[in-house]
Amino acid sequence: MSSSTITSIAGKRVAVVGLGISGAAAARLLLRRGARIVGFDQKPLHQLGAYARTLEALGVPLICGPSAFEQVKDVDVVLVSPGVPSFSALKRAEASGILVWGEVELATRFVAETVPVIAVGGTNGKSTTTTLIGDLLRTSGRRVFVGGNLGTPLADHVDDVFDYLVVEVSSFQMERVDRFHPASALLLNVSEDHLDRYTSFEAYADAKGNAFLRQEVGDEAIVPVSDLICAAQASRGLGKHVTFGPGGDVDLTDTAVIDRRSGERYDRRSFLLAGGHNALNVAASIACVTKFGVKPDAIRETLATFRGLPHRTTFVRELDGVRYYDDSKGTNVGAAVTAVLGLSEPRIVLIAGGRDKGGSYLPLVDALVARGRGAVLIGEAALAIDKAIEGRVPTARATSMREAVLAAQKFAISGDAVLLSPACSSFDMFRDYKERGDAFSEAVLKLGAR
């Protein structure tokens, strides 16, 4: 089957590997386009969620269990969910010339080529920036899809009518792209993450940078100013480089975001989003939407009302002069460092830990030395983080979120912030980062005054 033909999927045999939200959306799209599909997942059937059960009700054969992936064979295309790393049968399929796509690659083959795609990537800040870009475009009266890694698969909406597609893209989703062509691609930052999946930091960065590969003259590649890693990735395509951050095309000062291309100035005091990291997200968003005709008044209107997303440095409450923030989405060291350094309070009590994802905790230690009052450590990574700290700031251990919040309250004094920014995934103690953040907020709201 030609990789350039989107209509030839009808009648083709497709293996859908991984039956979560992304895989199930891809399977539904394939069914609508007449493909013959089989679903594969390493979990037993009774442990799969509603997405897989829906496919079963549609008559899709499901092969489940620990050895399921090794039964992928005799197909024309393999559709791999982003959470599924490579496996031996997949490598054999690729070596034999069988097409291997992800859900984003599949979906973009079925959307109208006239609808611009905006891809938002980076280790941290993707979801906030994706959502903000969507809001900026909507304020300007555009019909906008906002989703991707953010939670809503594009495959479920290829038949809907949109003026723009704003797609958050993860490194996993960009591992296998062939025709994915964003008119505007943003790479907000690249710091160590997912080194339990990638062989090196360079391999992780290259996966992120695959979003730029098909860009052409006339497209835009938006990257942080003076960031050599992001600039090198952007240079893999032909898009025009547009920079954001202090000294960039969209400049960032202590008081304003200034679009040097037009001279427009946006007062940071009018933004609802707090923190220096969010000011960078604003600058990146402005750098993006100007290409699509969004006017300064629409930008100001949106920034005056945009509150950001839950579990991303979200203010929970103030008690005894201490402000409590939920940044449970800070699932890697870079995100936690950004949160610690970005808060306006002079001293931070950090709650961190969870399932280790590989990489060094030393950047977090440096941030704690600069801003930390203390650290409360939880989960499987508590010992490793404590060893990295080596007594440079006071630490405590906790076995539950309630215990962690109580310990943090004891550390903090009036004027401080208590920040949950774990630098780790949640899966040792919680279902996901949302459950972890909710547990933190619940514990904080139950605190009594000292």
Order of alpha helices (4+ residues) and beta strands (2+ residues): beta-alpha-beta-alpha-beta-beta-alpha-beta-alpha-beta-alpha-beta-beta-beta-alpha-beta-alpha-beta-beta-beta-beta-alpha-alpha-beta-beta-alpha-beta-alpha-beta-alpha-beta-alpha-beta-alpha
